[in-house]
Amino acid sequence: MGFFDSLNEAGRGFGAAAKDAARTAKLNVRLRSLDEKLSKEYENLGRKYYEKHKDETSAENRRIQEIFTEIADTKDELADIRGEVVCPDCGEYVPKNAKFCPNCGADMNVFEDTDTVDSEVVDEDEAFEDEGSEAEEEKPADEEKKPEESEETEEKKED
């Protein structure tokens, strides 16, 4: 029976090795999962810190803002190729003719007047007053003297 005893012992050794291998694999999976959770927590903490300090002028904040700008420009370019626009609220792609974003419900009418040029609204009365005062300031010296000359000639005529 010595042969069977040695096989039995060898089997126990393989069984223990298999259990150790399985346990090691489980522990490695658990470590990767915990590392991912930790990374997400660091990421969330970083986002919270950035949100709290985003108005500060640090090199890190400028780099983050540059990346945000580049992302927005790239999304706009992609949307243009697709015949879409980017929702200003949620950032999803929306057909150009949509009235509302299908993702968040935001009003998409903000894009209707994008092709027009912004112009300054001026009150007509103020515009004419401004033109009149500019015209008076721009009169040559000769024109300002003419009314006085005409008064002098009228006085001479009366004498």
PyMOL CGO cylinders between C-alpha atoms (Angstrom):
from pymol import cmd
from pymol.cgo import CYLINDER

trace = [
    CYLINDER, 0.00, 0.00, 0.00, 2.93, 2.35, 0.03, 0.3, 1, 1, 1, 1, 1, 1,
    CYLINDER, 2.93, 2.35, 0.03, 2.33, 3.20, -3.60, 0.3, 1, 1, 1, 1, 1, 1,
    CYLINDER, 2.33, 3.20, -3.60, -1.25, 4.25, -3.01, 0.3, 1, 1, 1, 1, 1, 1,
    CYLINDER, -1.25, 4.25, -3.01, -0.26, 6.22, 0.08, 0.3, 1, 1, 1, 1, 1, 1,
    CYLINDER, -0.26, 6.22, 0.08, 2.26, 8.20, -1.94, 0.3, 1, 1, 1, 1, 1, 1,
    CYLINDER, 2.26, 8.20, -1.94, -0.35, 8.85, -4.67, 0.3, 1, 1, 1, 1, 1, 1,
    CYLINDER, -0.35, 8.85, -4.67, -2.84, 9.93, -2.03, 0.3, 1, 1, 1, 1, 1, 1,
    CYLINDER, -2.84, 9.93, -2.03, -0.32, 12.33, -0.54, 0.3, 1, 1, 1, 1, 1, 1,
    CYLINDER, -0.32, 12.33, -0.54, 0.60, 13.67, -3.96, 0.3, 1, 1, 1, 1, 1, 1,
    CYLINDER, 0.60, 13.67, -3.96, -3.09, 14.24, -4.65, 0.3, 1, 1, 1, 1, 1, 1,
    CYLINDER, -3.09, 14.24, -4.65, -3.45, 16.17, -1.43, 0.3, 1, 1, 1, 1, 1, 1,
    CYLINDER, -3.45, 16.17, -1.43, -0.46, 18.27, -2.45, 0.3, 1, 1, 1, 1, 1, 1,
    CYLINDER, -0.46, 18.27, -2.45, -2.01, 19.04, -5.83, 0.3, 1, 1, 1, 1, 1, 1,
    CYLINDER, -2.01, 19.04, -5.83, -5.33, 19.82, -4.18, 0.3, 1, 1, 1, 1, 1, 1,
    CYLINDER, -5.33, 19.82, -4.18, -3.66, 22.21, -1.76, 0.3, 1, 1, 1, 1, 1, 1,
    CYLINDER, -3.66, 22.21, -1.76, -1.73, 23.85, -4.63, 0.3, 1, 1, 1, 1, 1, 1,
    CYLINDER, -1.73, 23.85, -4.63, -4.94, 24.21, -6.63, 0.3, 1, 1, 1, 1, 1, 1,
    CYLINDER, -4.94, 24.21, -6.63, -6.70, 25.76, -3.63, 0.3, 1, 1, 1, 1, 1, 1,
    CYLINDER, -6.70, 25.76, -3.63, -3.78, 28.16, -3.15, 0.3, 1, 1, 1, 1, 1, 1,
    CYLINDER, -3.78, 28.16, -3.15, -3.83, 29.08, -6.84, 0.3, 1, 1, 1, 1, 1, 1,
    CYLINDER, -3.83, 29.08, -6.84, -7.58, 29.72, -6.74, 0.3, 1, 1, 1, 1, 1, 1,
    CYLINDER, -7.58, 29.72, -6.74, -7.25, 31.74, -3.56, 0.3, 1, 1, 1, 1, 1, 1,
    CYLINDER, -7.25, 31.74, -3.56, -4.35, 33.72, -5.05, 0.3, 1, 1, 1, 1, 1, 1,
    CYLINDER, -4.35, 33.72, -5.05, -6.40, 34.48, -8.17, 0.3, 1, 1, 1, 1, 1, 1,
    CYLINDER, -6.40, 34.48, -8.17, -9.35, 35.65, -6.06, 0.3, 1, 1, 1, 1, 1, 1,
    CYLINDER, -9.35, 35.65, -6.06, -7.09, 37.88, -3.98, 0.3, 1, 1, 1, 1, 1, 1,
    CYLINDER, -7.09, 37.88, -3.98, -5.50, 39.39, -7.12, 0.3, 1, 1, 1, 1, 1, 1,
    CYLINDER, -5.50, 39.39, -7.12, -8.96, 40.14, -8.55, 0.3, 1, 1, 1, 1, 1, 1,
    CYLINDER, -8.96, 40.14, -8.55, -9.92, 41.72, -5.24, 0.3, 1, 1, 1, 1, 1, 1,
    CYLINDER, -9.92, 41.72, -5.24, -6.73, 43.85, -5.23, 0.3, 1, 1, 1, 1, 1, 1,
    CYLINDER, -6.73, 43.85, -5.23, -7.44, 45.10, -8.77, 0.3, 1, 1, 1, 1, 1, 1,
    CYLINDER, -7.44, 45.10, -8.77, -11.00, 45.93, -7.76, 0.3, 1, 1, 1, 1, 1, 1,
    CYLINDER, -11.00, 45.93, -7.76, -9.83, 47.83, -4.69, 0.3, 1, 1, 1, 1, 1, 1,
    CYLINDER, -9.83, 47.83, -4.69, -7.22, 49.70, -6.78, 0.3, 1, 1, 1, 1, 1, 1,
    CYLINDER, -7.22, 49.70, -6.78, -9.97, 50.74, -9.22, 0.3, 1, 1, 1, 1, 1, 1,
    CYLINDER, -9.97, 50.74, -9.22, -12.17, 51.93, -6.34, 0.3, 1, 1, 1, 1, 1, 1,
    CYLINDER, -12.17, 51.93, -6.34, -9.26, 53.92, -4.91, 0.3, 1, 1, 1, 1, 1, 1,
    CYLINDER, -9.26, 53.92, -4.91, -8.54, 55.49, -8.30, 0.3, 1, 1, 1, 1, 1, 1,
    CYLINDER, -8.54, 55.49, -8.30, -12.20, 56.49, -8.66, 0.3, 1, 1, 1, 1, 1, 1,
    CYLINDER, -12.20, 56.49, -8.66, -12.17, 58.04, -5.19, 0.3, 1, 1, 1, 1, 1, 1,
    CYLINDER, -12.17, 58.04, -5.19, -9.01, 60.00, -6.05, 0.3, 1, 1, 1, 1, 1, 1,
    CYLINDER, -9.01, 60.00, -6.05, -10.64, 61.10, -9.29, 0.3, 1, 1, 1, 1, 1, 1,
    CYLINDER, -10.64, 61.10, -9.29, -13.80, 62.23, -7.47, 0.3, 1, 1, 1, 1, 1, 1,
    CYLINDER, -13.80, 62.23, -7.47, -11.72, 64.05, -4.88, 0.3, 1, 1, 1, 1, 1, 1,
    CYLINDER, -11.72, 64.05, -4.88, -9.77, 65.76, -7.66, 0.3, 1, 1, 1, 1, 1, 1,
    CYLINDER, -9.77, 65.76, -7.66, -13.00, 66.83, -9.38, 0.3, 1, 1, 1, 1, 1, 1,
    CYLINDER, -13.00, 66.83, -9.38, -14.39, 68.22, -6.14, 0.3, 1, 1, 1, 1, 1, 1,
    CYLINDER, -14.39, 68.22, -6.14, -11.15, 70.08, -5.47, 0.3, 1, 1, 1, 1, 1, 1,
    CYLINDER, -11.15, 70.08, -5.47, -11.12, 71.47, -9.00, 0.3, 1, 1, 1, 1, 1, 1,
    CYLINDER, -11.12, 71.47, -9.00, -14.75, 72.61, -8.75, 0.3, 1, 1, 1, 1, 1, 1,
    CYLINDER, -14.75, 72.61, -8.75, -13.98, 74.36, -5.49, 0.3, 1, 1, 1, 1, 1, 1,
    CYLINDER, -13.98, 74.36, -5.49, -10.81, 76.05, -6.80, 0.3, 1, 1, 1, 1, 1, 1,
    CYLINDER, -10.81, 76.05, -6.80, -11.48, 76.40, -10.54, 0.3, 1, 1, 1, 1, 1, 1,
    CYLINDER, -11.48, 76.40, -10.54, -11.50, 80.21, -10.40, 0.3, 1, 1, 1, 1, 1, 1,
    CYLINDER, -11.50, 80.21, -10.40, -7.94, 80.27, -9.12, 0.3, 1, 1, 1, 1, 1, 1,
    CYLINDER, -7.94, 80.27, -9.12, -5.22, 80.94, -11.69, 0.3, 1, 1, 1, 1, 1, 1,
    CYLINDER, -5.22, 80.94, -11.69, -2.93, 77.99, -11.27, 0.3, 1, 1, 1, 1, 1, 1,
    CYLINDER, -2.93, 77.99, -11.27, -1.03, 76.15, -13.98, 0.3, 1, 1, 1, 1, 1, 1,
    CYLINDER, -1.03, 76.15, -13.98, -3.06, 73.02, -13.32, 0.3, 1, 1, 1, 1, 1, 1,
    CYLINDER, -3.06, 73.02, -13.32, -6.36, 74.89, -13.69, 0.3, 1, 1, 1, 1, 1, 1,
    CYLINDER, -6.36, 74.89, -13.69, -5.19, 76.48, -16.96, 0.3, 1, 1, 1, 1, 1, 1,
    CYLINDER, -5.19, 76.48, -16.96, -4.23, 73.05, -18.34, 0.3, 1, 1, 1, 1, 1, 1,
    CYLINDER, -4.23, 73.05, -18.34, -7.61, 71.62, -17.33, 0.3, 1, 1, 1, 1, 1, 1,
    CYLINDER, -7.61, 71.62, -17.33, -9.43, 74.58, -18.91, 0.3, 1, 1, 1, 1, 1, 1,
    CYLINDER, -9.43, 74.58, -18.91, -7.42, 74.14, -22.12, 0.3, 1, 1, 1, 1, 1, 1,
    CYLINDER, -7.42, 74.14, -22.12, -8.48, 70.49, -22.23, 0.3, 1, 1, 1, 1, 1, 1,
    CYLINDER, -8.48, 70.49, -22.23, -12.15, 71.47, -21.66, 0.3, 1, 1, 1, 1, 1, 1,
    CYLINDER, -12.15, 71.47, -21.66, -11.89, 73.96, -24.52, 0.3, 1, 1, 1, 1, 1, 1,
    CYLINDER, -11.89, 73.96, -24.52, -10.28, 71.39, -26.81, 0.3, 1, 1, 1, 1, 1, 1,
    CYLINDER, -10.28, 71.39, -26.81, -12.98, 68.84, -25.94, 0.3, 1, 1, 1, 1, 1, 1,
    CYLINDER, -12.98, 68.84, -25.94, -15.73, 71.38, -26.72, 0.3, 1, 1, 1, 1, 1, 1,
    CYLINDER, -15.73, 71.38, -26.72, -14.11, 72.34, -30.03, 0.3, 1, 1, 1, 1, 1, 1,
    CYLINDER, -14.11, 72.34, -30.03, -13.71, 68.69, -31.02, 0.3, 1, 1, 1, 1, 1, 1,
    CYLINDER, -13.71, 68.69, -31.02, -17.33, 67.92, -30.10, 0.3, 1, 1, 1, 1, 1, 1,
    CYLINDER, -17.33, 67.92, -30.10, -18.51, 70.91, -32.15, 0.3, 1, 1, 1, 1, 1, 1,
    CYLINDER, -18.51, 70.91, -32.15, -16.46, 69.74, -35.13, 0.3, 1, 1, 1, 1, 1, 1,
    CYLINDER, -16.46, 69.74, -35.13, -17.86, 66.20, -34.85, 0.3, 1, 1, 1, 1, 1, 1,
    CYLINDER, -17.86, 66.20, -34.85, -21.40, 67.55, -34.50, 0.3, 1, 1, 1, 1, 1, 1,
    CYLINDER, -21.40, 67.55, -34.50, -20.94, 69.73, -37.59, 0.3, 1, 1, 1, 1, 1, 1,
    CYLINDER, -20.94, 69.73, -37.59, -19.81, 66.72, -39.64, 0.3, 1, 1, 1, 1, 1, 1,
    CYLINDER, -19.81, 66.72, -39.64, -22.84, 64.75, -38.43, 0.3, 1, 1, 1, 1, 1, 1,
    CYLINDER, -22.84, 64.75, -38.43, -25.27, 67.62, -39.04, 0.3, 1, 1, 1, 1, 1, 1,
    CYLINDER, -25.27, 67.62, -39.04, -25.86, 67.99, -35.34, 0.3, 1, 1, 1, 1, 1, 1,
    CYLINDER, -25.86, 67.99, -35.34, -25.20, 70.40, -32.49, 0.3, 1, 1, 1, 1, 1, 1,
    CYLINDER, -25.20, 70.40, -32.49, -23.98, 69.77, -28.96, 0.3, 1, 1, 1, 1, 1, 1,
    CYLINDER, -23.98, 69.77, -28.96, -26.52, 70.31, -26.18, 0.3, 1, 1, 1, 1, 1, 1,
    CYLINDER, -26.52, 70.31, -26.18, -25.31, 73.20, -23.99, 0.3, 1, 1, 1, 1, 1, 1,
    CYLINDER, -25.31, 73.20, -23.99, -26.66, 71.48, -20.85, 0.3, 1, 1, 1, 1, 1, 1,
    CYLINDER, -26.66, 71.48, -20.85, -25.71, 67.80, -21.10, 0.3, 1, 1, 1, 1, 1, 1,
    CYLINDER, -25.71, 67.80, -21.10, -23.15, 67.77, -23.95, 0.3, 1, 1, 1, 1, 1, 1,
    CYLINDER, -23.15, 67.77, -23.95, -24.96, 65.11, -26.00, 0.3, 1, 1, 1, 1, 1, 1,
    CYLINDER, -24.96, 65.11, -26.00, -25.29, 65.33, -29.79, 0.3, 1, 1, 1, 1, 1, 1,
    CYLINDER, -25.29, 65.33, -29.79, -28.68, 66.61, -30.97, 0.3, 1, 1, 1, 1, 1, 1,
    CYLINDER, -28.68, 66.61, -30.97, -30.06, 66.95, -34.53, 0.3, 1, 1, 1, 1, 1, 1,
    CYLINDER, -30.06, 66.95, -34.53, -29.84, 70.58, -35.71, 0.3, 1, 1, 1, 1, 1, 1,
    CYLINDER, -29.84, 70.58, -35.71, -33.59, 70.88, -36.24, 0.3, 1, 1, 1, 1, 1, 1,
    CYLINDER, -33.59, 70.88, -36.24, -34.50, 69.56, -32.75, 0.3, 1, 1, 1, 1, 1, 1,
    CYLINDER, -34.50, 69.56, -32.75, -36.41, 71.96, -30.51, 0.3, 1, 1, 1, 1, 1, 1,
    CYLINDER, -36.41, 71.96, -30.51, -35.37, 70.14, -27.33, 0.3, 1, 1, 1, 1, 1, 1,
    CYLINDER, -35.37, 70.14, -27.33, -32.53, 67.81, -26.37, 0.3, 1, 1, 1, 1, 1, 1,
    CYLINDER, -32.53, 67.81, -26.37, -33.80, 64.22, -26.35, 0.3, 1, 1, 1, 1, 1, 1,
    CYLINDER, -33.80, 64.22, -26.35, -31.39, 63.37, -23.54, 0.3, 1, 1, 1, 1, 1, 1,
    CYLINDER, -31.39, 63.37, -23.54, -32.03, 66.12, -20.98, 0.3, 1, 1, 1, 1, 1, 1,
    CYLINDER, -32.03, 66.12, -20.98, -34.92, 68.15, -22.43, 0.3, 1, 1, 1, 1, 1, 1,
    CYLINDER, -34.92, 68.15, -22.43, -32.96, 71.42, -22.70, 0.3, 1, 1, 1, 1, 1, 1,
    CYLINDER, -32.96, 71.42, -22.70, -34.35, 74.08, -25.04, 0.3, 1, 1, 1, 1, 1, 1,
    CYLINDER, -34.35, 74.08, -25.04, -32.35, 73.92, -28.27, 0.3, 1, 1, 1, 1, 1, 1,
    CYLINDER, -32.35, 73.92, -28.27, -33.71, 77.21, -29.68, 0.3, 1, 1, 1, 1, 1, 1,
    CYLINDER, -33.71, 77.21, -29.68, -30.46, 78.87, -28.62, 0.3, 1, 1, 1, 1, 1, 1,
    CYLINDER, -30.46, 78.87, -28.62, -29.04, 77.70, -31.96, 0.3, 1, 1, 1, 1, 1, 1,
    CYLINDER, -29.04, 77.70, -31.96, -31.63, 79.40, -34.17, 0.3, 1, 1, 1, 1, 1, 1,
    CYLINDER, -31.63, 79.40, -34.17, -29.92, 82.79, -34.20, 0.3, 1, 1, 1, 1, 1, 1,
    CYLINDER, -29.92, 82.79, -34.20, -26.31, 81.59, -34.32, 0.3, 1, 1, 1, 1, 1, 1,
    CYLINDER, -26.31, 81.59, -34.32, -25.84, 82.63, -37.96, 0.3, 1, 1, 1, 1, 1, 1,
    CYLINDER, -25.84, 82.63, -37.96, -26.87, 86.23, -37.35, 0.3, 1, 1, 1, 1, 1, 1,
    CYLINDER, -26.87, 86.23, -37.35, -24.39, 88.86, -36.33, 0.3, 1, 1, 1, 1, 1, 1,
    CYLINDER, -24.39, 88.86, -36.33, -24.81, 90.35, -32.89, 0.3, 1, 1, 1, 1, 1, 1,
    CYLINDER, -24.81, 90.35, -32.89, -25.46, 94.06, -33.10, 0.3, 1, 1, 1, 1, 1, 1,
    CYLINDER, -25.46, 94.06, -33.10, -25.73, 96.73, -30.48, 0.3, 1, 1, 1, 1, 1, 1,
    CYLINDER, -25.73, 96.73, -30.48, -29.24, 98.00, -29.84, 0.3, 1, 1, 1, 1, 1, 1,
    CYLINDER, -29.24, 98.00, -29.84, -29.24, 101.79, -29.92, 0.3, 1, 1, 1, 1, 1, 1,
    CYLINDER, -29.24, 101.79, -29.92, -32.07, 104.09, -28.96, 0.3, 1, 1, 1, 1, 1, 1,
    CYLINDER, -32.07, 104.09, -28.96, -32.84, 106.25, -32.04, 0.3, 1, 1, 1, 1, 1, 1,
    CYLINDER, -32.84, 106.25, -32.04, -33.18, 109.47, -30.02, 0.3, 1, 1, 1, 1, 1, 1,
    CYLINDER, -33.18, 109.47, -30.02, -29.81, 108.90, -28.39, 0.3, 1, 1, 1, 1, 1, 1,
    CYLINDER, -29.81, 108.90, -28.39, -28.26, 108.09, -31.74, 0.3, 1, 1, 1, 1, 1, 1,
    CYLINDER, -28.26, 108.09, -31.74, -29.44, 111.38, -33.24, 0.3, 1, 1, 1, 1, 1, 1,
    CYLINDER, -29.44, 111.38, -33.24, -28.37, 113.32, -30.15, 0.3, 1, 1, 1, 1, 1, 1,
    CYLINDER, -28.37, 113.32, -30.15, -24.93, 111.75, -30.34, 0.3, 1, 1, 1, 1, 1, 1,
    CYLINDER, -24.93, 111.75, -30.34, -24.66, 112.57, -34.06, 0.3, 1, 1, 1, 1, 1, 1,
    CYLINDER, -24.66, 112.57, -34.06, -25.69, 116.16, -33.42, 0.3, 1, 1, 1, 1, 1, 1,
    CYLINDER, -25.69, 116.16, -33.42, -23.16, 116.69, -30.66, 0.3, 1, 1, 1, 1, 1, 1,
    CYLINDER, -23.16, 116.69, -30.66, -20.44, 115.11, -32.80, 0.3, 1, 1, 1, 1, 1, 1,
    CYLINDER, -20.44, 115.11, -32.80, -21.36, 117.35, -35.69, 0.3, 1, 1, 1, 1, 1, 1,
    CYLINDER, -21.36, 117.35, -35.69, -21.10, 120.44, -33.48, 0.3, 1, 1, 1, 1, 1, 1,
    CYLINDER, -21.10, 120.44, -33.48, -17.72, 119.35, -32.19, 0.3, 1, 1, 1, 1, 1, 1,
    CYLINDER, -17.72, 119.35, -32.19, -16.44, 118.67, -35.70, 0.3, 1, 1, 1, 1, 1, 1,
    CYLINDER, -16.44, 118.67, -35.70, -17.43, 122.05, -37.17, 0.3, 1, 1, 1, 1, 1, 1,
    CYLINDER, -17.43, 122.05, -37.17, -14.49, 123.97, -38.56, 0.3, 1, 1, 1, 1, 1, 1,
    CYLINDER, -14.49, 123.97, -38.56, -13.55, 127.20, -36.83, 0.3, 1, 1, 1, 1, 1, 1,
    CYLINDER, -13.55, 127.20, -36.83, -14.83, 129.22, -39.84, 0.3, 1, 1, 1, 1, 1, 1,
    CYLINDER, -14.83, 129.22, -39.84, -18.39, 127.93, -39.44, 0.3, 1, 1, 1, 1, 1, 1,
    CYLINDER, -18.39, 127.93, -39.44, -18.51, 128.81, -35.77, 0.3, 1, 1, 1, 1, 1, 1,
    CYLINDER, -18.51, 128.81, -35.77, -17.59, 132.40, -36.53, 0.3, 1, 1, 1, 1, 1, 1,
    CYLINDER, -17.59, 132.40, -36.53, -20.17, 132.87, -39.26, 0.3, 1, 1, 1, 1, 1, 1,
    CYLINDER, -20.17, 132.87, -39.26, -23.13, 133.33, -36.92, 0.3, 1, 1, 1, 1, 1, 1,
    CYLINDER, -23.13, 133.33, -36.92, -21.19, 136.00, -35.03, 0.3, 1, 1, 1, 1, 1, 1,
    CYLINDER, -21.19, 136.00, -35.03, -20.25, 137.75, -38.28, 0.3, 1, 1, 1, 1, 1, 1,
    CYLINDER, -20.25, 137.75, -38.28, -23.85, 137.79, -39.37, 0.3, 1, 1, 1, 1, 1, 1,
    CYLINDER, -23.85, 137.79, -39.37, -24.83, 139.40, -36.05, 0.3, 1, 1, 1, 1, 1, 1,
    CYLINDER, -24.83, 139.40, -36.05, -22.15, 142.09, -36.52, 0.3, 1, 1, 1, 1, 1, 1,
    CYLINDER, -22.15, 142.09, -36.52, -23.34, 142.87, -40.04, 0.3, 1, 1, 1, 1, 1, 1,
    CYLINDER, -23.34, 142.87, -40.04, -26.90, 143.14, -38.81, 0.3, 1, 1, 1, 1, 1, 1,
    CYLINDER, -26.90, 143.14, -38.81, -25.80, 145.62, -36.12, 0.3, 1, 1, 1, 1, 1, 1,
    CYLINDER, -25.80, 145.62, -36.12, -23.94, 147.70, -38.72, 0.3, 1, 1, 1, 1, 1, 1,
    CYLINDER, -23.94, 147.70, -38.72, -27.00, 147.75, -40.96, 0.3, 1, 1, 1, 1, 1, 1,
    CYLINDER, -27.00, 147.75, -40.96, -29.11, 149.04, -38.11, 0.3, 1, 1, 1, 1, 1, 1,
    CYLINDER, -29.11, 149.04, -38.11, -26.66, 151.88, -37.43, 0.3, 1, 1, 1, 1, 1, 1,
]
cmd.load_cgo(trace, "trace")
